[in-house]
Amino acid sequence: MTWLLILVVAVLVALFAGQNTDLVSIRFLGWQTSASQAVIILVSAAAGAGVAAAASLIQRIRFNLRIWDLQGKIRKLEQEKTDLSQKLQQTQDKSSSYEAGGL
């Protein structure tokens, strides 16, 4: 579904850019040039998509690091549970042997 939405937006941007091909003057921080409006639209859309992809990638990396951390905690807690279960069993075995011995 996401890829379909991306494709639809890309087609709409391309159609919009294709209908706006006039030459425009661009000024930015003392720099000036002329370019087709279509090129400006396409470059701007691509830059926006790049920024969105970078932000998504950073968020995905953070989630994966959090998952990795939580999985480590789960492994540690499972080991602790196993250790405590073994200690409980040993304690119960000792208690049973004392009761059987009449102590």
PyMOL commands that set and color helices and strands:
alter all, ss='L'
color gray80, all
select helices_A, chain A and resi 2-18+37-100
alter helices_A, ss='H'
color red, helices_A
select strands_A, chain A and resi 23-28+31-36
alter strands_A, ss='S'
color yellow, strands_A
deselect
rebuild
show_as cartoon
